Amino acid sequence: IYYWSPFLDDHPTKIFRIATNTVIGISEIHIFLELYKKINLPYILTGYRHFNIDFVFDSQRPFLVPRIITALSSSIICFQITERRDIEYLSFYSESASILPRLEKFKFIDILK
């Protein structure tokens, strides 16, 4: 597992030159939006699947996550969310998004399942 955060000085494209069969985690993907343009994230997400590279992203703001990420996701795990815009955005994927404001602390749902 390779972990990269936009708060670190290390350049993000370095993570794509590592071995295959890898899980790459990017924290706070909504902050990553400027770098998204620099490294051609859509190409990386679609092209690197052939090398068995998986991605895990987290964000406090689902509404700001680039659409290419959610479109290619096999799971969208959500904890309690109370922000109206985020719930409306996630409702596009599943009606179960409506229960997000009522989830107990540390409980989650996969809205794609």
TAPE-V133604 format. One record per run of one state. SS is the DSSP state (H for helix, E for strand, C for the rest). FROM is the first residue (numbers start at 1). TO is the last residue. If there is no record, write none. Layout:
BEGIN
SS&FROM&TO, SS&FROM&TO
END
This chain:
BEGIN
C&1&1, E&2&5, C&6&11, H&12&17, C&18&21, E&22&27, C&28&32, H&33&38, C&39&40, H&41&51, C&52&52, E&53&57, C&58&61, H&62&64, C&65&66, H&67&71, C&72&76, E&77&78, C&79&83, H&84&91, C&92&94, H&95&102, C&103&108, E&109&110, C&111&113
END
